[in-house]
Amino acid sequence: MTDETEIREATAAPVVAPPPPGDPAIVGVPTFTAASIALGLTLLGYIPNVEQGSTVPIVLAGASLGLLISTFWSAYLGQTALAGVFGVFASFWLSYAILLLGLTHGWYGVTADAVQHTVAAFLISWLVVIAALTVATLRLPSVFTALFTLVDVALVLILIGTLGSSTTAIKAAGVAVLGFAAIGVYLFINSAVQATGGRALPLGRALVH
């Protein structure tokens, strides 16, 4: 009886472990980072105003596509929080691209006097949403809280620069944007390292347990 059991075990097909579910951040984070770099360079004055309506929206729309892919991927895996984060930023970058294109080319019939408050209303709306998202990240590793906090800071500075016509505030916002872009690079490297079989990079402890 023992011999028959050993023979069956020896000839049985090997058990193959299911493939890992994958990490949607491998697509969402680098596309978010690319858009952030483009925005940061724009705020710092690297891209002239006359060219912003043709170059920057293309990058932002491309980021939106990558983030949408990550949103659906995360939802498919049942990662609700991650799907929410990617979905929010996909909407942000896409709406910003549409706003920038529309105002630059005069698609919406917004008068020159109304542009300032139109942009301000856009910024205030997204600042409220992303500030709430920042609070929600307090239970995540602190690197995510740092990223969203810098996004909040950048939006506040852009709002101040828009309403007060302050180039100093706008450039400071550009620095903040490049700051959270740098965090995005770190997170992308973390995802890529794990996807290729390496160990995760340290992301910091959550501020709220």
N, C-alpha and C positions, 0 to 999 in steps of 0.2 A: 504493500500500500504506500509506504514511504517512497519507494522507487518511482511509482507512477506519479506521485505528487511532484517529485523533483523533476521528472521528465516534462510534465505539463508546465511547470514554472520556467524551465530552461527554454522551452519552445514557444512560450507565450510572447505575443508582440510587446515590445517595450512601451512603457507608458510615456507619452510625449506631453510635456507641460504645455499648456496653452500660451500663445504669444502674449506679451504684455499689452495692456490696452493703449499704450501710447501717451504722449504728453502734448496737448494742444498748445502749450506755451512755446513749443519749438517753432510754431508759425506766428502766433499772436504777438509774442514779445519782440522779435526782430522787426516786424512791420510797424508796431507801435513806436519802436526806437527810431526807425528811419523817418517817420513823420515828425517825431520830436526834434530830431537833428535839423530837419528842414525848417521847422518853425523857429527853433532857436537861432539859426543863422539869419532868418528873416528879421527877427526882432533886433538882432545885433547890427542890422544894416548891411549884411553881406550881399543880400539880393536887393537890387534897386526896386523901388515901388512899381515902376512901369512893368517889371517882369514878374511880379508876384502873382498876377492874375493868370499866368500861363504855365509857370513851372511848379510852384508850390502846391496848387490844388491837385495836380497829377500825383504827386507823392502822397498827399493826404488821402486821395481816393484809393490809391493802391494799398495804403495801410488799412483803410476801411474794409477792403476786400479780404485781406489776410486776417483781420480781426473777426470778420463775419464767419470765415471758414473755421476759425478757432472757437467761435461761439457755438456753432452747430456741432462741432466735434465734442466740445465739453458737455453740451446738453445730451448728446448721444451716450456719453460715458456716465451720465448722471451726476456730473460735477456742477451743481447748480451755482455755487458761489463764483466759480471760475467763468462759467458761461455768462453770468451777470456782469462781471468786470469787463470781459472782452466785448460783450454786447454794448455796454455803456460807451466804451471808448470807440467802438466802431461807429456808433451813432454820432459821437462828438466829432471825430475827424471828418466824417462824411458831411455833416451839417456845416462844419467850418469851411470845407472845400466849396460847398455850394454857396455859402454866404460870400466867400471871397470872390468867387467867379462872378456871382450875380452883381455884387456892388461894383466890382472893377469894370464890368462891361455894361452896367446900367440896365440889367434885365428886369429889375423889380420896380422901377420908377421911383426909387427913393431919392429925394432931393439931397443936395449937398449938405444942407443944414440938418437933415435928419439922419445922416450916416452915423454921426457920433453916437447918438442915443440908440440907434438900431444895433450897432456893435455892442454897446454897453448892455442892452437888454439880453443879447445873446450870451455875453459873458456872465451876467448875473444868474441867468437861468442855469447854466452849466456849473457855475461855482456852487450853487446850492446843492445840486445833485452829487457832485464829486466830493464836496465836504461831508455829506452824509455817508458816502461810500468810504471816505477816510475813517470815519468813526467805526464803521463796520469792520475795517481791517485791523482793529486793535487786538483781535483775537488771533490774527495771523502772525507769522514771523515778522519782526520789526522792519526788515528791509522793504516790505510792501507798504507799511505805514509811512516810512520815510519817502518812498516814491510818491504816494498820493498827497502827502503833506507838501512836497515841492510843487506838485501840480496845482494845489490850492494857492500856494504862494505866487506862482506864476500868473494864475488867473487874476488874483487880486492886484498884482502889479500892472498887468495889462489893462485892467479896468481903470486903475488910477491914471495910467498913462493916456488912456483914451479920453477920459472925462476931463483931465487936466492938461492935455496936450504936452505931457512931460516925456521928453526923449530919455531922460535919466531912468524913469520908472520902466519904460519899454525895454531899455538895454538891460536893466537889472532883471527883468522878466526873462530876457533871453538867456542870461546866466543860469537862472533857476531851471529853465527848460532844458538846457544842456546838462544840468545837474541830474534831472530825473532820466534824461537819455542815457547818462553814464550808468545809472542803476539798471536801466533796461539792458544795457550791454552785459552787465554782470549776470543778470537773470537769464539772459539768452545763453551765455557761456555755461551757466549751471545746467540748463536744460540739455544743451548739446553734449556736455560731458556725460551726463547720466544716460542719454540716448545711445552713446557709444560705449557704454559699459563701465564708466567711471563712477567715482563717489560724488555725492552731492556736495556742493560748496556750502559753507556756513551762511545762514540767512538771518540769524539773530533770534532772540527769544521774543515771544509775544508780550506786548505791554499789559494785556489783560488776560487772565487765565480763567 
